[in-house]
Amino acid sequence: MDVRLATAADAEAIRAIYNVEVLGSTATFDLRPRSLDAQREWIERHQGAYPALVAVEQATVTGFGSLSPFRERPAYATTVEDSVYVAESWRGRGVGRLLLGELVRAGRRWGFHTVIARVAADNAPSIGLHQALGFELVGVEREIGRKFGRWLDVAVLQLMLT
């Protein structure tokens, strides 16, 4: 399986993976499916130091991930937040580990100091993935999201890069 930078040609595949999570899980706190135009804009914003990556197996996008600015204020400039999504049929095959590992390497290459992961606290596979790659649980934000008629906690995990 290869990991490469996402391009506009990957927009529909990324959108399909993401919208499954919008509509059926708490992996994202988005409530409305993403349009193709919005997905293309997202890819355009995730270039350079804030890349969007795709995992590809024989021309099939099996998952994607990205680094994003953690917060807008300048003092946070050396901190990034990661996101990783894997197509349902590809879970448990190492796609998430491959993507997250590449995102961590990209963060180091770009000189970031730390990576934050904010994960729905009930998402044990994502928490386990992050911990397997060295992230530490540093806190839980209680009932800060609401989806599917229930309050959601967010686990905050952190990996120091430098």
Protein Blocks (a to p, Z undefined) as FASTA:
>chain_A
ZZddddfklmmmmmmmmmmmmmmpckbccfbdcdfklmmmmmmmmgcjlccddddeehia
fbdcddddfblblklmmpccddddddfklgonlmmmmmmmmmmmmmmmnopabdcddddf
klmmlmmmmmmnopacfbdcehkbceehiacddddddddfZZ
